[in-house]
């Protein structure tokens, strides 16, 4: 129960920018600061709620309690109260208030209109109130709640904020931290995904469609969409809107959307740009649920104002908007084609979203060419409202969608995309082609994809990154038609040895394992195919293998359990029946077998093989490269899926609080000026995270000699001052120093070079082993990224010179990153090298990731070189710079993009 009199505090500006939000039922509402003009509406809210709602809010059913609180809230001298209102179609439907108890503590209370309860308003108001509190240094919220106020207690419990509660005499005292924990982000995401899915039902599964902008004569975008809908098997209601014509192409028309007897689900808009706003107003008056704006012309002078006008109309009336500059929407499962696509693919399990209409059509054409069925397609256009995040939320719970595919050139909220994509990929495959990379490198002002972090974003989120549309559709075909591979082992079976050998080389570059068949399996293959040339892997059954022999051989391989995928390569010749061989592959799969089975047949035989009824359970590819590439991507995705997503600690913790406070105080003492930390300061920040610089700091010549003697020769000596740059180039690093005289000589020369009488140095033992580098880099949208690198450049394949990770770094993420490095085979003892324990390196990556989360003020961190050997892990050089961090959009509080 909030008091009416707050403490004496310094005045604060509690204003908050309006935010469009999605309610649980998909309705769009607005959350903003309460204004003086809202007084009457807020009073009406208190007057309109039931007496029981008043009792739960004020512990009394008295209307006077509500009136007195409204007087207090809007008192001119009240600077200790923060108030947010939630507007639903312009009506105040909810109120959230915070009364300051101390500079960092506030008592909160909420009131929701009876008719709006159950729509998620309480949770949204809490998120936005917590964000407002954080901006003003309020770290804790307190609330007193009646024990039978189950709705409010449920809001607090489900919010995800760190909370404690105590029950006293039928009242529950709740205390919440306002900082954004991982649990708070996850809870907000779950609610937003459900709301987004509900809001997009009129777009993705419309039962009625209206087309606006069809000319009387043939031609134009409107006519194209109308013809597509009429030629599709769509069974819903179709309306044509024209202000003058009575009919178009034999279809009766309506003068406006307002003339229709009932709201339509989807409005397709193909009028000139200057008329789009009027059509959206008409759609809003009709109560339409979604609009796809085909119209272009929203660039150039005045375009921002026109785009904002469209968005404002849509948001004010809960109208989800696709485009402008969209190429339409395809609801293939329900038979609706409202696109400009020439040929529609068969119905299937792939859902496609594309920022480019042309690229989206290319993906659909490629899908049709390889026999991949499509369930849904949305051309996003300019992404004014509906984004890929919204669509993924809807598709992840759609049982008819087996996989998702994206073509994107930008991310509205990259961190939210990462979380949404990961949740999608944990359930079903998600593939993506990212365009615009080279354009953004040439022109940083271009609103293109995220920079260095895009691959980290995709890899860590489980998104299958593809370079081309062909790669995407080929991989999607395999993933939709076949079970996920259980590992990296592949058995290659062919009727010609040369093709098998070349395929083995390609498989090796993809990180697959082509192991020799066991003696037992080899004996079975010899018995089934006496004329086989080679029964090792790759298996060469000979050019004259019969269909029966091929079926028996493949069945033996599939049942042996020695392969996680079987790749069959058949080159047609005159020694056997080609079509019968293709059918034999399809007949080979044992009942219940869960091993992917791929067939490659080049040339004209591809179409014949794909069309045979006998090839059920087999995915057919035209080229070896296509099959190997798709299988490699599927195997890596399956490996990602097999590793459970362990959850790191949620709360900041004592260590994090201390580190963040320590850094903030240093920056405050420097009035926010960034600082490169000296070794002693580095140790104070990093040691609690288990990050230690090898060696010891020495002040001057004599101490350096003493430290070197204690460490034991040979040693390395270097200048310790972090502000001194290019140390190696200037001769300020000496390695393999073997005597005290050499140490003294090095320190004297260092002092001469830097121009000081006295110089502090770092004395380190010589450490030999495998060399990697670890650190933090910053991406403008993603924030800090953990970087690990190692291994000299080599042939293009699956190995990387460096891998980037989004913090926090989980154990599974760290393990995947290390195994993706080019140096990994050396670390595990390949080529006769000493095997090292990878756990310390993986732990270091997790620690750096935890540091990035706890202390966002760490602007630069470089640990290089980091040496791994049989004795452990050693950080030989450390550089740390702290600075005030830029603010990133975490997705909490929830809001629609503006």
C-alpha positions, 0 to 999 in steps of 0.5 A: 500500500503506497503512502501518500507522502514521500521523503524529502529528496532532490528533484528528479525528472521522471519523464519517459519517452512513449513506448509502443508495446504488445499486450498478451492478446496481440493488441498494441498499447502505449506506455509513457509518463503520466502528464498533468493532462492525464489527471482526469483519466487517472481519476476515472480509472480509480473510479471505474474499477470494482470495490474489490480491485480498490481493496487489493490496491489500497487495502480498503474499498473506499473510493476516497483512498483512490481520490486522495492518492490521485491528488497526491500524485498530481500535486505540483510539489511532488517530485518523489513520485514516478508514474507511468500510464498504459494507454489502450486505444487512447484510454488509460488502462493501467497505472504504475507508480514508484514513491521514493523511500531513499535515493536508491529505494522506492515503493511501487504499486499498480492499478489495472482496469478490470476490463484489461486484466489478464492482458499482461499490462502489469508485467509491462508496466513493471518492466518500464518502471524498473527501467525508469528507476535504473536511470535514476539510481533506484536499485530496489523496489518494495511493495506491500501486497495483500495475500489474496492479490494473486494477480499482482503476486504472479506479476512479481513472481514471473517478472524474472527480477531478483526478488525476496518476499516475506508474509506478515499478518496476511500481507506479503512484503516483496523486494525486487532488484531493478537490474536486468538479470538473465531471468528477467530478459528470458521472462520478457522474451517469452511473453513477447514471443507469445504476444507477437505470434498472436498479433501476426495471425491476421498476417500469416493465416488470414481468413479474409483479404482486401486488395486496395490499388487495383487499376480498372485496366490490366497491369500494375502491382495491385492487379498482379497481386489480385491475379495471384490471389485469384489463381491460388487455391485460397478459400477465404473471402476476397474483397477488391476496393476501388473508389469508383469502379463497380467491378474489376475483372468480373469481381464486385468492388467496394468503395472503401474498407469502411463499407465492408460488413466486417473487419478483414484480416489482411489488407494489401496496399498497392496505391501510390505512396502519397495515398498509403496513409489514407488507406491505412486510416481506412483499414484502421476504421475497418478494424483490420488486423494487418496490412502489407504495403507493396507501394514504394516511394518512401525514400528521399526528402520527407520520407522519414515523416511519411514513414512515421505517419504510417507507423503511427496510424498502424500502432494506434489501431493495433494494425501490424504493418509489413513494408513498405516496399514489400513484395507480398505474403504467401500463406502456402498452407492455406493456399493464399498467394498474395505476392508477385511471385511467378511460380509458387513452390509446393506446400512444405515445411520451410518458412521464409522471410526476406528483407529483399523482395527479389532475393526472397523470390530467388529463394523460393525459385531455388526451393522449387527447383530442388523440390523443397516445399514452402509453408510461408513467405513474407517479404519484409521490405523496409521493416517499418513494423514487422521484423524477422524477430516477430516472424520467428516468434510466430513460426517457432510454435507453428507445427506446420513450419519445420525450418526457417530461412532468412535473408537480412541486411540489417537487424533492428535489435541484434541482441534480441534477434540473437535470443529469438534465433537461439530459441527457434534453433533449439526447436527447429533449424534456422538458416540465414544469408546475410547481405550488405557486408561489403557495402557496410565496410565501404560506407560505415554510414550505411544501415547494414548488418552488424559488423564484426559480430554478425558471425558470432551472433549467428554461430552462437545462436545456432543459426546455420549461416549460408553464403548463397541462396543455393546453399540455404535451400540445399541445406534446408532440403536436407534438414527437412527431409532427413533426421539430424546426423548423430555425429561427424562420421560419413560413409561414402559409397560409389560405383566409381573410385575416383569420385569417391576419393575426391568426395573424401577430400571435400568431406575432410575440409568440412570437418567430417570423419571418413573412417575405414570400415570395420573388418566385420562390415567389410566382410558383409560388403564383400559377401553382398557385392563380390565384384566390389573394388574396395570395401573400405571407406570410401566404398567402391562397389564397381561400375557394374554393381546391380540394383540388388547388390546396391540395396544390400550393401547400403542396408548393411552400412546403415545397420552397422552403426559406423556412420552418422550419414551415408552419401551415395554417388552414382555415375550413370553408365551402360553396364546397369539400369540407371533408374533401377539403381536410383530406386535401389537406394530408396529401398535400402533404408531399414525400417526406423533407421535414423541415419541421413541418406543422400544420393548424388547423381550429376547431369541430366540423371538428377531430375530422373532420380529426384522424381522416382517414387522409389527414392523415398527417404533419400535426399537427392543432389545434383553435385557432390559439392552441394551434398557435402556442403549441406551435410557439413552444415547439418552436422555442425547444427546437429552438434550445436543442438546436442550440447545442452544450453547450460545457464550461467549464474543470473545475479551480478554477485558479490564479485561483480558488484565489487568490480563494477563499483571499483571501475566506476570509482576510478572513472569518476575520479578521472571525470569519466576519462578512459584509462589504460590500467597499470599492471597493479590495477589490472591484477586488482580487477582481473584476479577475482575472475581467475585471470592472472598475468604471469611474472612479477612487477619490479620497481627499478633495476635492483628489484628487477634483478632480485625478482629475476633471480627468484623466478629463475633464469632465463626470463623476459623483461618488458616495460610495464607502463601501459601507456607506452605503445609499440614496446617491441618495435622500440626495443622495450621487450627483452626475452631469453635474459639469462643473467643479472647483468643482462637484466640490469642492462635491459632496464637501463636501456629501457629508461633511456628509450622512454626518457625517464630516470626510473622505469617499472618493468615486468619480469616473467619466466619464459613459457613455451607451448601453444599460443592463442590470444583472448580478449574483448572487442566491441560491436556497435549493436551487440556490445562486447564480444569475447574473442579467441584466436589461434592457428596460422592461416591455412586452407579454407575449410571449417577451421577459423583463425578466430572465433567471436562469442556473445557474453555471457559465455556458457561452457558449451559455447566455449567448448565449441569455440575452441574446437572451431580454431585452426589450432585445435588439432594441435591442442589435441595432439594431432601430428605428434604434438603434445596434447594439452588440457583444454579446460583452462582455456575454456574456463578463461573464455567463460571468465572473460565473458563473465567480466564483460557482463559484470563490468561493461566499462571494460572497453578493451581487453587483450590477453596476448599471447596466452600460452598453453602447455602441459602445466596449464595456461599462462597470460604473458601480456595483458592490456585493459582499458576502461571507459564509460560504456554505451547504452545497449538495448537489451530488450527489457523493457519490452517495446516495439521498434520505433 
